[in-house]
Amino acid sequence: MKYLAIDVGGTFIKHALITENGIQKVRSEKTVSTNIEDFEQQILKIIDNYQKENIEGIGFSVPGKVDPQTGILYHGGALPFLDQYHLTSRISQQVNLPVKVENDAKAACLAEWHWGNLKNTTSSLALVLGTAVGAGIISQGQLLTGPHLQAGEVSYLILDRALTSYESFTGAQGSAVQLVRRLREVFPQENLSNPELFSLIEGNVAAQNILQSYCSDIAKIIFNLHVLFDLEKIVLGGGISQQPALLDYVIKEVQRIYANAGPVQQIFEIPTIENAYFLSDANLFGSILPFFSEKEILEMSF
């Protein structure tokens, strides 16, 4: 077993080989976001780098609305030029390999549900924090897709009732990329890695306030989805999930909602909130799931 997994994000593209022994070295590069022609050439170049690996197929996780059966992408999320792009057909014809595709948050959710921290749940959520915010929802023991394949597009939940611009929506206020940008403005030193950046937060009130405000918005999203779906467990994914402070702050903000909301404490139990087992690699693992039967998936573990 050897598959190439490609996770297309609004900011970065990640790719890695996945075998029965797990994921090999994950590589990333800035996403070409100019037009579909340049984007496609970037994807083909990535695939070409693995031509000696004898891969059996290529799995994609991508933002926006996805029809896994036809392989057509719609809207494209942070990459609007992907609208109406027939990814599986275009790529498969040029590399002569089978290609599968799934929405990024749904891919992450499926990976966590079959092999990770959502295993054995019947009502759960994977919240993926990246350029925008995506959700994969398990409801009554199955992935919730919706008749328009748009279940879980939580980037379009309204957080600001004034509704003045896109900034009023979850996708803007919950953007992990924008969180990091705001934190870097507090610590203008060059070349700080994300772990180094987050290690400085506890000693800086301004940075703590930025992170608390961000996690307060994430906690509101979690609470609202819990009210709708009666969730057993929630996992956080995306690159930002690798920073331990994020989970701590999110849990504190969820607890704050319950503490300040009177009867809510008696009506709704606080669901378990954890990081995704695969962290930021959940999308990659989920992208290869469509290649396997249910029986094969049950027999696999990572």
Long-range contacts (C-beta under 8 A, 24 or more apart in sequence): 1-56, 2-53, 2-54, 2-55, 2-56, 3-55, 3-56, 3-57, 3-58, 3-59, 3-288, 3-291, 4-47, 4-50, 4-53, 4-55, 4-57, 4-58, 4-59, 5-58, 5-59, 5-61, 5-284, 5-285, 5-287, 5-288, 6-43, 6-46, 6-47, 6-58, 6-59, 6-60, 6-61, 6-284, 6-287, 7-60, 7-61, 7-104, 7-107, 7-283, 7-284, 7-287, 8-43, 8-60, 8-61, 8-62, 8-63, 8-79, 8-104, 9-63, 9-78, 9-104, 9-130, 9-131, 10-63, 10-77, 10-78, 10-79, 10-130, 10-131, 10-132, 10-177, 11-78, 11-130, 11-131, 11-177, 12-239, 13-42, 13-43, 13-46, 14-280, 14-281, 14-283, 14-284, 15-46, 15-284, 16-281, 16-284, 17-50, 17-53, 17-55, 18-284, 18-285, 18-288, 20-300, 22-302, 23-281, 23-284, 23-285, 23-302, 26-281, 26-284, 31-79, 33-78, 33-79, 33-81, 35-81, 36-81, 36-82, 36-85, 39-79, 39-81, 39-82, 40-90, 40-91, 43-91, 44-91, 44-94, 44-95, 47-91, 47-95, 55-97, 56-97, 56-98, 56-291, 57-97, 57-98, 57-99, 57-100, 57-288, 57-291, 58-91, 58-95, 58-97, 58-98, 58-99, 58-100, 59-99, 59-100, 59-101, 59-102, 59-284, 59-287, 59-288, 59-289, 59-290, 59-291, 60-87, 60-88, 60-91, 60-99, 60-100, 60-101, 60-102, 60-287, 61-101, 61-102, 61-103, 61-104, 61-107, 61-108, 61-283, 61-284, 61-286, 61-287, 62-87, 62-101, 62-102, 62-103, 62-104, 63-103, 63-104, 63-131, 63-132, 63-134, 64-103, 65-103, 65-148, 65-149, 65-150, 65-153, 66-101, 66-102, 66-103, 66-106, 66-149, 67-149, 68-100, 68-101, 68-102, 68-290, 71-99, 71-100, 71-101, 73-101, 74-149, 77-131, 77-132, 77-134, 77-155, 78-131, 78-132, 98-291, 100-287, 100-288, 100-290, 100-291, 101-287, 102-286, 102-287, 102-289, 102-290, 103-134, 103-136, 103-149, 103-152, 104-128, 104-130, 104-134, 104-283, 105-134, 105-135, 105-136, 105-152, 105-237, 105-283, 106-134, 106-136, 106-143, 106-145, 106-152, 106-286, 107-136, 107-282, 107-283, 107-285, 107-286, 107-287, 107-289, 108-134, 108-136, 108-237, 108-276, 108-278, 108-282, 108-283, 108-286, 109-135, 109-136, 109-137, 109-138, 109-143, 109-152, 109-282, 109-286, 110-136, 110-143, 110-286, 110-289, 111-278, 111-282, 111-283, 111-285, 111-286, 111-289, 112-136, 112-235, 112-237, 112-276, 112-277, 112-278, 112-282, 112-286, 113-138, 113-143, 114-289, 114-297, 114-298, 114-300, 115-277, 115-278, 115-285, 115-300, 115-301, 115-302, 116-235, 116-276, 116-277, 116-278, 116-282, 116-285, 117-233, 117-235, 117-274, 117-275, 117-276, 117-277, 118-233, 118-235, 121-232, 121-233, 122-232, 123-229, 123-230, 123-231, 123-232, 124-231, 124-232, 124-233, 124-234, 124-235, 125-222, 125-225, 125-226, 125-229, 125-231, 125-233, 125-234, 125-235, 126-234, 126-235, 126-237, 126-276, 126-282, 127-154, 127-218, 127-221, 127-222, 127-234, 127-235, 127-236, 127-237, 128-236, 128-237, 128-238, 128-282, 128-283, 129-174, 129-175, 129-176, 129-218, 129-236, 129-237, 129-238, 129-240, 129-241, 129-246, 130-175, 130-176, 130-177, 130-238, 130-239, 130-240, 131-175, 131-176, 131-177, 132-170, 132-171, 132-172, 132-174, 132-175, 133-170, 133-171, 133-174, 133-175, 133-221, 135-225, 137-225, 137-229, 139-229, 154-221, 154-225, 157-221, 157-224, 159-217, 159-220, 159-221, 170-217, 170-221, 173-214, 173-217, 174-214, 174-217, 174-218, 174-221, 176-238, 176-239, 176-240, 179-210, 179-211, 179-214, 179-240, 180-240, 182-210, 183-207, 183-210, 183-211, 186-210, 194-239, 194-240, 194-242, 194-243, 195-242, 195-243, 198-243, 198-244, 198-245, 198-246, 201-245, 202-245, 211-245, 211-246, 211-249, 212-249, 212-253, 214-249, 215-246, 215-249, 215-250, 215-252, 215-253, 216-253, 216-256, 218-250, 218-253, 219-250, 219-253, 219-254, 219-256, 219-257, 220-257, 222-250, 222-254, 222-271, 222-273, 223-254, 223-257, 226-268, 226-271, 227-268, 231-271, 232-271, 232-272, 233-271, 233-272, 233-273, 233-274, 234-271, 234-272, 234-273, 234-274, 235-273, 235-274, 235-275, 235-276, 235-277, 235-282, 236-273, 236-274, 236-275, 236-276, 237-275, 237-276, 237-278, 237-279, 237-280, 237-282, 237-283, 238-280, 239-280, 241-275, 241-276, 241-279, 241-280, 242-279, 242-280, 247-273, 247-274, 247-275, 278-302
